[in-house]
Amino acid sequence: MTQTTLLVGLGNPGPEYEKTRHNAGAWLIENIADHKNTPLRLETKFHGLCGKISVAGRSCQLLLPTTFMNHSGRSIKAIAHFYKITPENIFIAHDELDIPCGTVKLKKGGGHGGHNGLRDTCNALGSNDFYRIRIGIGHPGHKDKVLNYVLGLPSKEQRTAIEDVLGRVEHSLKDIMSGNIQKAMQQLHSET
């Protein structure tokens, strides 16, 4: 039997956060669910909104944690444990300060880079061996401006650039889910 994949979008719950840069990862899951006509339903045992899709003949669980960003790991660990999904089959989409807006990088493993959602996930899973879909939001230029920047609204141009990136990730999902990670990386990274 083929292993189930988990696709997670990090963000903060609530209307005051839904359009902020910090929710770029959540936007990806919302877009995928919308395009696949898959409702995301609250699953209290997973501390999140969940849905199930099939891509390239592979079962994929979608997850939007309803914990705040700093506690994303609780939600990811709960669903991964329930469905017996190993870290190597987990893809976490998140906002990334260290790459320009309008770019995306797919990578496996690595540190948390100061991202609290990733930090909590590494701690909860006891592993950093999951994939990251790093959605560039750019950097405000100084570390003292980071909090207000990530929790702020992107400009119209930035939102358009991020939406373009999300579309490219969706387009690469078939390769990602089929295990053609190198091909997906080449496509995503060459378009930046």
C-alpha positions in Angstrom: 0.0 0.0 0.0 1.2 3.5 -0.9 2.0 5.7 2.1 -0.4 8.6 2.7 1.1 12.1 2.3 0.4 15.0 4.6 0.3 18.5 3.1 0.2 21.2 5.8 -0.3 25.0 5.5 1.0 27.0 8.4 -0.8 30.1 9.6 -2.6 31.7 12.5 -6.4 31.1 12.9 -9.0 33.9 12.9 -10.1 36.6 10.5 -7.5 39.1 11.8 -4.7 36.9 10.5 -6.1 35.2 7.4 -4.8 37.8 4.9 -1.4 38.4 6.6 1.9 37.3 5.1 2.4 34.8 7.9 -0.5 32.8 6.5 1.0 32.2 3.0 1.3 28.5 3.8 -2.4 28.3 4.8 -3.4 30.1 1.5 -1.8 27.2 -0.4 -4.0 24.5 1.3 -7.1 26.7 0.9 -6.4 27.1 -2.8 -5.8 23.3 -3.3 -9.0 22.4 -1.3 -11.0 25.0 -3.3 -9.7 23.8 -6.7 -10.3 20.1 -5.7 -13.8 20.9 -4.4 -12.7 19.4 -1.1 -14.2 21.0 2.1 -11.9 21.5 5.0 -13.7 20.4 8.2 -12.7 21.0 11.8 -11.3 17.9 13.4 -10.8 18.6 17.1 -8.6 15.5 17.6 -6.2 17.0 15.1 -6.5 20.6 16.3 -7.1 21.7 12.7 -9.1 21.9 9.5 -8.7 18.7 7.5 -9.6 17.4 4.0 -8.5 14.5 1.8 -7.6 14.6 -1.8 -6.0 12.2 -4.3 -3.1 13.3 -6.5 -1.4 11.1 -9.0 -3.2 8.1 -7.4 -1.8 8.9 -4.0 -3.9 9.7 -0.9 -3.1 13.1 0.6 -4.4 14.6 3.8 -4.7 18.3 3.9 -4.2 20.1 7.2 -4.6 23.7 8.4 -3.7 23.8 12.1 -6.1 25.9 14.2 -3.5 26.2 16.9 -1.6 29.4 16.7 1.7 29.3 14.7 3.8 28.6 17.7 1.9 25.4 18.5 1.6 24.0 14.9 3.5 20.9 15.9 0.7 19.7 18.2 -1.7 19.5 15.2 0.8 18.0 12.8 1.9 15.3 15.3 -1.7 14.4 16.0 -2.7 13.7 12.4 0.7 12.2 11.5 0.4 9.7 14.4 -3.2 8.8 13.6 -2.5 8.1 9.9 1.0 6.7 10.6 2.6 9.3 8.3 6.3 9.5 8.6 8.2 12.8 8.4 9.5 11.9 4.9 5.9 12.1 3.7 5.1 15.4 5.3 5.2 18.6 3.3 4.8 21.9 5.2 4.0 25.1 3.3 5.1 28.2 5.2 6.1 31.9 4.7 9.8 32.5 4.3 11.4 35.8 5.1 14.8 34.8 3.6 13.7 34.5 0.0 12.2 37.2 -2.2 8.5 37.6 -2.6 7.4 35.8 -5.7 9.8 32.9 -5.3 9.4 29.4 -3.8 11.9 26.8 -2.7 11.2 23.1 -2.0 13.6 21.4 0.4 13.9 18.5 2.7 15.2 18.8 6.2 17.2 21.5 7.7 16.8 23.8 10.7 13.8 25.9 11.6 15.5 29.2 10.6 13.8 31.1 13.4 10.3 30.2 12.1 8.2 29.3 15.2 5.9 27.0 13.4 8.8 24.9 12.1 10.5 25.0 15.4 7.4 23.6 17.2 7.0 21.0 14.4 10.6 19.8 14.7 10.1 19.5 18.5 6.7 17.7 18.3 7.8 15.2 15.6 11.3 14.7 17.1 12.5 15.1 13.5 13.3 17.8 11.0 13.2 15.2 8.1 10.1 16.6 6.5 9.8 18.7 3.3 9.3 22.5 3.4 7.5 24.5 0.7 9.1 27.8 1.4 6.9 30.6 0.1 8.9 33.8 -0.2 7.5 36.9 1.4 10.7 39.0 1.4 12.3 40.7 4.4 11.4 44.1 5.8 15.2 45.0 6.0 15.7 44.9 9.8 15.0 42.3 12.4 13.1 44.7 14.6 10.5 45.1 11.9 10.0 41.3 11.3 7.0 40.8 13.6 4.9 43.6 12.3 5.9 42.6 8.7 4.9 39.0 8.9 1.6 39.9 10.7 1.0 42.7 8.2 -0.9 42.6 4.9 1.1 42.2 1.7 0.8 44.9 -0.9 -1.4 44.2 -3.9 1.8 43.4 -6.0 3.1 41.1 -3.3 -0.2 39.3 -2.9 -0.3 38.8 -6.7 3.3 37.5 -6.7 2.5 35.1 -3.8 -0.7 33.8 -5.6 1.5 33.1 -8.7 3.8 31.0 -6.5 0.9 29.1 -5.0 -0.3 28.3 -8.5 3.1 27.0 -9.5 3.2 24.8 -6.4 -0.2 23.4 -7.2 1.0 22.7 -10.8 3.9 20.7 -9.4 1.8 18.7 -6.9 1.5 15.7 -9.3 5.3 15.4 -9.4 5.6 16.0 -5.7 3.1 13.4 -4.8 4.5 10.9 -7.4 7.9 11.2 -5.7 9.5 13.1 -8.6 10.9 15.6 -6.1 13.9 16.6 -8.2 11.7 17.4 -11.2 9.4 19.5 -8.9 12.4 21.3 -7.5 13.7 22.1 -11.0 10.4 23.4 -12.1 9.7 25.5 -9.0 13.3 26.8 -8.7 13.8 27.6 -12.4 10.7 29.8 -12.4 12.1 32.1 -9.7 
